[in-house]
Amino acid sequence: MPSHESSIDVNVPLSAAFEEWTDYTSFPRFMQDVDEVHVLGDGQLRWRGQLGSKKREWEAEVDEDREAGRVAWRAITGAQNDGEVTLVSTGDGATTVRLKLVYDPDGVIEGKAAAAKAVRARVEHDLRAFKRHAEKRSAERA
């Protein structure tokens, strides 16, 4: 199955980056194809968004470890979408956000190369948008 790994430095402390990343209902603010996220409880989320030109809904199980700066998830319904975000303090008040995503395009995009390119572009966009979002929220709170 295709996978993608990427990272970005965010100019907020680790605690602020973790707080923003685990505020799942705010994901539509910085994730291009996510329309809505509902927290169901017990580490489960219901997502609604678009994959390619198709509207999709899926549920995921999330495991958070604040001490380790780690958030992992796996889809429990819909197309496979598993991943992990690791947040690491750079020691200067900033945080490196590392994302690893494993996915099955589920026929949404023809061909593995096209799927990989589309997912890579989406992830890079969303990480840059997360950086802007987290830095803006941190400045508003200061």
N, C-alpha and C positions, 0 to 999 in steps of 0.2 A: 504494500500500500504506500502511496505517496506520503512524504513527510516534509516538514519545513522547520528550520530553526533560524531564529533571528534575535537580535538584542538591540536595545537602545538605552542611552543614559538619560535619566530624568533628573532635573535639578530640584529634587525634593528629598527630604530624609526618608529612610527606609520605612518608618512607621506610616508616614503620609502616603507613600506609594502603595503600601499594602492596603491601607484603608480605602484608597480610591479603587484599586484593582478588585477588592472584595465587595464593593458597592455595586452589585450586579444589576440593579435596576437602572443604574446610570450608563450601562453599556451602550444603549442606542445613541448617546451623545457623542461617542467616539468610534463606534464600530459601524462601518459603512453599510452593511447589509442586515443589521439587527434592528428589528422594529420594536421589540418588547421582550423583557425578561421578568418572569414572576418567580419569586422565592416561594417554594412549596413547603419548606421545612425539612428537617432531617437531612440537610445537605443536598437537596434536590432542587433543580431549577427547571422551569419550562420556558423555552425560547420560541420566539416567533420572528421570522425574517425571510430573507430571500437567498436562495442559492442559485446563481445564474438568473434565469428569468422566471423561476418557479418559486412560489410562496411555500414555505416549509414551517413545520412546527416539530420540535423535538424536546426530549427531556434529557437532562444530564445529572449525574451524581458528582458532587464536588467534595474534595477533601482539602481543607485548609490547615496549614501549620504555620501560625504566626511566628513562632520561635525560629523556624528554619527559613522563613520568608518564602514559603512555597504554597502554591495552589495547583492542584491537579484535578482533572475532570475526565469523565468518560461518558459518552452518550449511552443512554439506556433505551432510547427509542429513536427512530429515524436513521439517517445515514451515519456511519461511524465518524466520530469526531472526538478524538481523545487528545489530551495535551497536558502540558505542565508549564507553569510560569514560576520562575525562581527570581527573587528580588535580592540583590546583594548590595550592601552599602559600599560606596567607594571611599568612605572615610572623610569626605569633604562636604558632607551635607547633601550629596547626590546619591542616586541609586541606579544600578544597572538592572534593567528588566530583561530577562532571558525567556524567550518563548519557544517551546517545542510543540509542534502540532502534527498529529498523524490523522489522516482523513481518508475517507472513501467518497469520491465525488458522486457515487450512486447514479451514474448515468446523466448527471446534470450537464457536464461538459464532455464533449467527445474527445477521447484520447488522453493518455496520461500526461503527455508533454503540455498540452493546452491546459489541463487541470492544474498541473504544478505551477505553470506560469501565472494563471489567474489567482490561485491561492497565495502565491508568493507576493503578488502585487497587492492583494487585499490585506495580508498580514502587515506588510511594510507600511501601508497607508494607515491601518488601525493603530500600529505602534506609535507612529508620528502623532496621530490624533490623540492617543492616550497621553503622550508627553505634554502636548499643549493643554489638555484637560487637567491633568494632575498639577502642572505648574500654575495654571490659572486659579484652580481651587485653593492651592497652598497660599498664593498671594492674597486671595480674598480673605482667608482666615487670619493672615498676619496683621 
